[in-house]
Amino acid sequence: MSEPRRRMSGKERREQLIKISRTLFAEKGFDGTSVEEIAATANVSKPVVYEHFGGKEGVYAVVVDREMQKLLAMVTEALSASHALIKLERAALALLAYVEENSEGFRILVRDSHAASGTGTFASLINDIASQVEDVMVDEFMGRGYDPKLAPMYAQMLVGMVALTGQWWLDVRRPPREEVAAHLVNLAWNGLVGLDPRPRLTASSRGTEQRRAPLSARPTDKELREMGKVRERELKEQEKIRQREQREAEKLAREQEKARERELRERERLFKEQEKIRERELKEQEKIRLREARTADRQPKLPGHPDDEAAENMSPADKRQQPLRQRKR
């Protein structure tokens, strides 16, 4: 006879319903999933779902909120790195890791969100992440002489690029996420390094805007050449700065290595000196011991010693034989 099935606690039942709903929402979306299907998959009645969540909207909101918090926490942790490049690399890896390890959750987030989700939409999540990236962009812009007021716009561009790449990679899954992240960072970072502080469209791309703009606003070929020269000088200067920083870092590393070698040699020297001191002490102790032993051998025997009494009581014949016996010993 089989044992009766254990009744779930309220907390366990709630988690079961969330897990089942998460899978169904990922496969069919909000509109394609019903309370009846959730209840049937969990092998419970519909009132149980209503009791825990008040309906499909309630469980959907919980699922979306959990996924948002999970992804936001991963990206926020990645943005805690010190260097801007490392922040970008880790943020791209964090998003791709979430896509790979939480495919169902990411599918739910990128679907057209239902009104019941409130703020739980992918667009609002992107805004939350972009607001954090914005702080990074402001620091970078100020350090490079760009207008920090443009940081919010660039943050949206950067995060949107990464998010759309994540949506694309959700289905293709190749190349590996580390390689995808490297290409993302290559495009974003190298674009930032060579960023033009006053970008303009070329004359051939402005189209109708070119006709509406005053003639004085259109750069001439000479101005374009000058702008190109300015940008080229800026890139060369940035490359010089990068090389100088690299040389300084290498110099610092060499100095630290030399300092470690000096410290190691000093430790070895002190160790050898201590060894020599111990050897001298041992030799000195051995000399003292030998000197004390020789001194004890040279001391005369006190009268009344048992050996002297035995010698006095020996007969003349025994005294003649004594040297022979000592030699045999």
Residue pairs with C-beta under 8 A, 6 or more apart in sequence:
8 16
10 52
13 42
13 44
13 48
13 52
14 52
16 42
17 38
17 42
17 44
17 48
17 49
17 52
17 53
17 59
18 59
18 62
18 63
18 66
20 38
20 41
20 42
21 33
21 38
21 59
21 60
21 63
22 63
22 104
22 105
22 108
23 104
24 33
24 37
24 38
24 41
25 33
25 60
25 63
25 108
25 111
26 103
26 104
26 105
26 107
26 108
29 111
29 112
30 56
30 60
30 111
30 113
30 114
30 116
30 117
31 114
33 56
34 56
35 46
35 49
35 50
35 55
35 56
36 46
38 49
38 56
38 59
39 45
39 46
39 48
39 49
42 48
42 49
49 55
49 56
49 59
52 58
52 59
53 59
53 62
56 116
57 114
57 116
60 114
60 116
60 117
61 116
61 117
61 118
61 120
63 105
63 108
64 108
64 109
64 113
64 117
64 120
64 121
65 120
66 105
67 102
67 105
67 106
67 108
67 109
68 109
68 120
68 125
68 128
70 98
70 102
70 105
71 95
71 98
71 102
71 105
71 106
71 109
71 125
72 125
72 128
72 129
74 94
74 95
74 97
74 98
75 91
75 94
75 95
75 129
75 132
76 132
77 90
77 94
78 87
78 90
78 91
78 93
78 94
79 87
79 90
79 91
79 132
79 133
79 136
81 87
81 90
84 136
84 139
84 140
85 185
85 189
87 136
88 158
88 185
88 188
88 189
89 181
89 182
89 185
91 129
91 133
91 162
92 162
92 180
92 181
92 184
92 185
93 177
93 178
93 181
95 162
95 163
95 166
96 166
96 169
96 177
96 180
96 181
97 177
98 105
98 106
98 166
99 106
99 166
99 169
99 170
99 177
100 173
100 177
103 170
106 166
106 170
107 170
109 121
109 122
109 125
110 122
110 167
110 170
113 120
113 121
113 122
113 123
122 163
126 156
126 159
126 160
126 163
129 159
130 152
130 155
130 156
130 158
130 159
130 160
131 155
133 155
133 158
133 159
134 151
134 152
134 155
136 155
137 148
137 151
137 152
137 154
137 155
137 158
138 148
138 151
140 146
140 192
141 147
141 148
141 150
141 151
141 154
142 148
144 195
144 197
145 197
146 195
146 197
147 197
158 188
161 184
161 187
161 188
162 184
162 188
165 180
165 184
169 177
169 180
193 238
194 231
194 235
194 238
196 227
196 231
200 219
200 227
201 209
202 224
203 210
203 218
203 219
206 213
206 218
210 218
219 227
301 307
301 308
311 319
311 322
314 322
